[in-house]
Amino acid sequence: MLRDLNKIRNCVVQGTDGIIGSIADVYVNDQTWKIHYLAADTGNWLQGRHVLISTQSFVHPHEDIGSFRALVNKTQVEGAPEFEIEKPISWEKEREICNYYRWSTYYPIDEREHSVFPGILTSANGLKDFSLQATDGEIGKIINFLIDDANWTVRYLVVDTSKWLAGRKVLISPMWNKSINWADRMMVVDLNQDQIEHSPEYDPAAPIERVYEINLYKHYGKPQYW
């Protein structure tokens, strides 16, 4: 199921023995766009501390339930290593957290392989408001994400084109990006403005059906992910 990340934020994270907190962010590989971790805000329980929970630990949620169940307990979470939210997760920090919980790591075990390993683990919140550039000019800015909770993947960027297409929002697959400029907070996609202007209409209030995705990928001439 494709879920609106803005609506997932603040959903309850339920541990094996009680509520851990609420979802505050997700961490993705910026090349494969797989989600590897969710960050939870522990609220009053741990005085607003944020904790990182691997998607390996989550039980698949029912589509009508506004909560996620993780196979960790509150004692584990309370003693877990701390991290800074909205900053990329380093090799060292991931090793520390995964060793504590005994999770499999995303980054390679051998630090010497890290320099040639594809992608970094970055915050989705940190990518919001990035400028999105087509091959021939600016499109708009990233305002949201649609994620596939069946395999924890970011499927689409929701882009606000209000400065160009009179308030219209469009969907762009993150796999169509050519480069990310972190210093300038900009992503460049392998599409032109004409393609985007004439893309299938996106209604944020309507669920994304497969027929819509088929038409979207056909319009852009891109290989399907399914």
ZAMARGU-4260 file (C-alpha; in steps of 0.2 Angstrom, whole numbers, plus 5000, padded with zeros to 4 digits):
<rodrens>
0) 5000/5000/5000 | 5006/5018/4996 | 5005/5029/5011 | 5007/5048/5013 | 5022/5051/5024
5) 5014/5067/5031 | 5000/5056/5037 | 5011/5043/5044 | 5020/5056/5055 | 5014/5056/5072
10) 5007/5038/5071 | 5010/5028/5087 | 5024/5016/5088 | 5019/5002/5099 | 5032/4991/5107
15) 5030/4973/5114 | 5026/4981/5131 | 5019/4998/5128 | 5019/5014/5118 | 5037/5019/5112
20) 5032/5036/5104 | 5026/5042/5088 | 5034/5042/5070 | 5044/5058/5067 | 5055/5054/5052
25) 5061/5040/5040 | 5079/5036/5034 | 5082/5031/5017 | 5096/5026/5005 | 5097/5040/4993
30) 5101/5029/4978 | 5089/5014/4981 | 5076/5024/4991 | 5074/5009/5002 | 5068/5014/5020
35) 5080/5006/5033 | 5075/5015/5049 | 5060/5025/5057 | 5064/5038/5070 | 5051/5039/5084
40) 5048/5054/5096 | 5047/5047/5113 | 5037/5062/5119 | 5035/5064/5138 | 5041/5046/5141
45) 5060/5050/5138 | 5058/5069/5138 | 5057/5071/5119 | 5071/5060/5115 | 5071/5053/5097
50) 5075/5034/5095 | 5080/5025/5079 | 5070/5008/5075 | 5075/4997/5061 | 5061/4992/5048
55) 5067/4974/5051 | 5058/4976/5068 | 5041/4982/5062 | 5026/4971/5060 | 5017/4975/5044
60) 5003/4987/5048 | 4985/4985/5044 | 4980/4999/5032 | 4966/5005/5043 | 4976/5006/5059
65) 4985/5022/5063 | 4999/5013/5072 | 5014/5003/5069 | 5020/4988/5080 | 5039/4985/5083
70) 5047/4970/5090 | 5057/4980/5103 | 5053/4983/5122 | 5053/4999/5132 | 5068/4994/5142
75) 5078/4991/5126 | 5073/5008/5119 | 5077/5017/5135 | 5095/5010/5135 | 5098/5012/5116
80) 5112/5024/5109 | 5106/5041/5106 | 5107/5050/5088 | 5103/5067/5081 | 5087/5067/5071
85) 5087/5074/5053 | 5105/5071/5051 | 5112/5057/5040 | 5116/5041/5049 | 5135/5038/5049
90) 5143/5021/5048 | 5149/5022/5066 | 5132/5027/5073 | 5123/5013/5063 | 5135/5000/5069
95) 5133/5006/5087 | 5114/5005/5086 | 5113/4989/5077 | 5126/4980/5088 | 5115/4986/5103
100) 5099/4979/5096 | 5107/4964/5086 | 5100/4970/5070 | 5108/4968/5053 | 5117/4983/5047
105) 5114/4992/5031 | 5132/4998/5029 | 5146/4985/5026 | 5153/4978/5042 | 5171/4982/5035
110) 5173/5001/5036 | 5186/5000/5022 | 5171/4995/5010 | 5161/5011/5015 | 5169/5023/5003
115) 5163/5012/4988 | 5146/5007/4995 | 5131/5015/4986 | 5121/5029/4994 | 5120/5036/5012
120) 5106/5035/5025 | 5098/5051/5025 | 5082/5059/5033 | 5067/5061/5023 | 5063/5077/5033
125) 5080/5084/5028 | 5075/5082/5010 | 5059/5092/5011 | 5059/5109/5003 | 5073/5104/4991
130) 5072/5112/4974 | 5068/5100/4960 | 5076/5104/4944 | 5071/5097/4927 | 5084/5096/4913
135) 5078/5113/4906 | 5073/5122/4922 | 5065/5122/4939 | 5050/5112/4943 | 5046/5116/4961
140) 5050/5109/4978 | 5048/5093/4987 | 5034/5094/5000 | 5030/5076/5004 | 5034/5057/5000
145) 5023/5042/4996 | 5030/5026/5003 | 5026/5008/5000 | 5025/4999/5017 | 5025/4982/5009
150) 5044/4983/5006 | 5048/5000/5014 | 5052/5010/4999 | 5050/5028/4994 | 5040/5027/4978
155) 5036/5045/4974 | 5041/5063/4978 | 5027/5075/4979 | 5032/5091/4971 | 5023/5108/4973
160) 5024/5117/4956 | 5014/5132/4962 | 5027/5145/4955 | 5026/5136/4938 | 5009/5127/4936
165) 4997/5137/4946 | 4997/5126/4962 | 4997/5109/4954 | 5006/5095/4962 | 5015/5081/4953
170) 5022/5064/4957 | 5040/5060/4952 | 5049/5044/4956 | 5065/5047/4966 | 5073/5034/4955
175) 5072/5047/4941 | 5085/5058/4949 | 5101/5062/4941 | 5110/5070/4956 | 5107/5078/4973
180) 5116/5094/4977 | 5116/5094/4996 | 5125/5111/4998 | 5112/5120/4987 | 5097/5109/4993
185) 5093/5104/4975 | 5089/5088/4966 | 5090/5086/4947 | 5078/5074/4938 | 5080/5066/4921
190) 5064/5074/4914 | 5060/5090/4905 | 5047/5103/4909 | 5036/5098/4895 | 5035/5080/4901
195) 5030/5086/4918 | 5018/5099/4913 | 5008/5086/4903 | 5010/5071/4915 | 4994/5062/4922
200) 4985/5073/4935 | 4988/5069/4953 | 4975/5071/4966 | 4982/5071/4984 | 4965/5067/4991
205) 4963/5051/4980 | 4972/5034/4983 | 4985/5029/4970 | 4978/5015/4960 | 4989/5004/4949
210) 4981/5010/4933 | 4987/5028/4937 | 5005/5022/4940 | 5004/5012/4923 | 4999/5028/4914
215) 5012/5039/4924 | 5026/5027/4919 | 5020/5025/4901 | 5019/5044/4900 | 5037/5046/4905
220) 5044/5031/4896 | 5051/5024/4912 | 5053/5005/4917 | 5040/5000/4929 | 5045/4995/4947
225) 5032/4981/4949
</rodrens>
